[in-house]
Amino acid sequence: MLKLNKASGKKGIKLLATLLTAVLMITGCSGGSGGSSEGNWVSIEDRYTVDPEKPAWQLDKKEEATDLTWYVNADWWNTDFGKDIVTKKIKEDLNINIKFITGDDTKLNTFFAGGDMPDLLTVFDSNSPVVQKAATWAMPLNDLAEKYDPYFNKVAAADTLNWFQLADGKTYGYPNYSNTQEDYDSGNIPAKTAFIIRKDVYEALGSPVIGTPEEFQSVMKRIKQEFPALIPFGFNSIGEGTGSLGDTLQDFIGVPLETESGEFYDRNLDEDYLTWLKTLNTVYRDGNISDDSFADDGTAFEEKVKSGKYATMLLDGTPQQGGNLQIYMSANPGKEYVAIDGPQSTKGNAPTLNQSGITGWMINFISKDCKDPAKAIQIFTYLLSEEGQTLMNYGIEGETFQTKADGSVELLPAVKDMQLNNADQFKKDYRMGEFMFFGHDRHKALSADAFPEAIKQMQEWGKGKLKPHFILENISPDQGTPEARALSAINTKWNTTLVSMVRSKDDASYDNALASYKSFLGENRWEEIVKVRSEKMKLNKEKLGIQ
C-alpha cells in the first residue's frame, strides 16, 4: 500500500510537470523560436546532381565527414554510434558522425525554449504540439526530397506520407512501423500481444482451458497451490498507464472499436471488459495477483520475465520482451513460455489485436537549423531503403547473414548462436533489430531469424487475430484545448481507478471506485470529448477511404 501511495504522489507531480511542459512546448513551437524561419537550404552544387533513379548518398562527393546531433525523446535509447556492426556500416556508407542526445519532455522543451535545435529529432507522441506544429520548426520532407534526394519518394510509403500531411499540404515527420492496410493484408505483420503460460506449468495442470472468468479464477488457484513459488498472473508494468490491463485486454477479448453507428465507443466501460476486471479483482482477492505487480517499474518486470517468476502473463510487446524471454528459455529448456487462447469474450467476440498502426511509433524530423539537411534526408532515404532495412535487421551479407536459394536470409551459425545464448552481447556487438528509426515488420518477414526463438510460437498463435485500429488513431482533442486538459485528467483518473478496482478488498470498494470514475466523466467535459473523437474518427475514415 505504501508503495502505491508514493506512486500516486509521483503521478500527480509528473502530471503537473507534463501539463506545464505541454503549455511551454505549445508556446515554443508557435512562437517559432525553435529554429530558423525558412530552414538551412544549403547548396549541393559542388557535391552532386540529383538523380531520381539513384539515392543521393551514393552520389554525394562531400569529402569531410558530416557531424550531426540527433535528439531522441526517450531516456532508454542506446546513444552509441559507430561501435556495433549496424551503426558502423551506416557511419561508413554515409560518411557521418551522429551524436545522440536523449531525454524526456522537459529536455525536449529546452530545445524549443532556447532556440538551439538539434539537427534531427525523434519523438513518440503524434498528438503532441511538437508534431502538430512541425511546420514552425521542421523542414518539409517533400521539399527536401525534391531539392536533395528525389529517391526518397521511392522508398517512403505514400499512405504514410499522406497520413502525416499537415494543413499546408506538406509532410514533416516520418515514423517507423507505420502499417498500412496493405501491410495488414500481406500477413507479414506479426501479433505483439499474447496470453502466455510456462510450458511446464501448463502441462502439469493438464493443459486446461482458461477461457471463461470461472475457468481463469480456478486455474489461478491451482497454480498457487501446485506452484507456490510462482506468481500466478502477471502483466506489463503499470507505470503511469494501465500496463496490459487497459486497451490490450480490451483488444484481447474483442471489445468493439466503435458504436454500431460509427461513433466513439467508451471501451473502458464495456460490459464484457468490466466482467473481466471484476474477475481480476476476484483473483487478486484470492491472493493470486501480487501487489508488487502494480508497483514494479519496467526493469523490475523484465527481471521477473527473465527469471520465469510469473506462471502466466498477459504480455503486450512480445518483440520488446523477446530477449528476456529468450534468456529464460535458453536457461530453462522445456519450461519456456507458450501462448494459449487465455481469457475470452463472454459475448463471443473474436480478439482484435492491435499493432503499431499507420501512425507508427518513433516519428523522425529534420529541424530547420540542421547543419546539412541534404545529408539528413540521405539518412532517411538510406534507412528506408532495402539496403538499410537489410542492414538494420540482418547486418552485412557474408559477415552476419547469408541469402538462401529461395531468397530468404539466415544468420550465420556463430551469430545465431550468440543471438540464442548471449542476448546481451548480441545487442552490444551487432545491434540488429534495435536501430529501428525507420524499421518495418515487412523486412523481418524475410527471415526466420528476425525474431528470437522464444516468441515465434506466440507470433504463430496470433495469426488472423490482428485488426487495424486506424479509425482510433490521433482522435484525442488537440492539446491546449479545454477538452484535452479534461481528457488528460480523465485518463489519469481511469489509470488509478483501474488499479483500485482490481485491488479492491470487497465488492463495495470495487463498485465505489467505478461509480466515482463515472461521476468524474460527467464533471470533466466527457460529452464534448466524445464529440471531438467522433468527428476525428469520421475524418480518419474519409482520409483512409473507409466506409
Disulfide bonds with the S-S distance in Angstrom:
none
